Amino acid sequence: MMTLYWPPMTAALVAAHVLANVVWIGALLSETLILGRATWLTDLAEIGTLARRVHTRLAIPAFLASLASGLARLLPARHVYAGMPWMYAKLGFAVAVIVLHHVIGARSRQVASGSARAAYGTWALGCLTFLSAAGAVLFAIAKSTP
């Protein structure tokens, strides 16, 4: 008979956090690509509504899952993480992604209500989101390598 192995809770929380981040960042990047097309289309409300759906149905739930799993992993061991300088850099990049999440969501709301101007520069928001997420990943991996 085969024995089923369950990973420890900390590994499960890290896995949930990483998966939620993959969905979250992917949704934000998709949203910026959709919004970037708005300047080329005549029906702003339709493209804005699509971007809004990506935001509300993917980005927001994934953000909340990432936040919950990250806090569940961080809070019990906060005294340990407080002494690790890389964690402050990682959290700084995470805060940047959170700010961008709100800016991108506001832009999609504005495009959905007919503002073509709100679509301009969303490619830059996508680039900043990618770079901020990459920074967080870099520090998360750097802490575990010798």
Summary of the structure (lengths in Angstrom):
residues: 146
radius of gyration: 17.8
end to end distance: 38.7
largest distance: 63.5
contacts: 427
relative contact order: 0.16
helix: 84%
strand: 0%
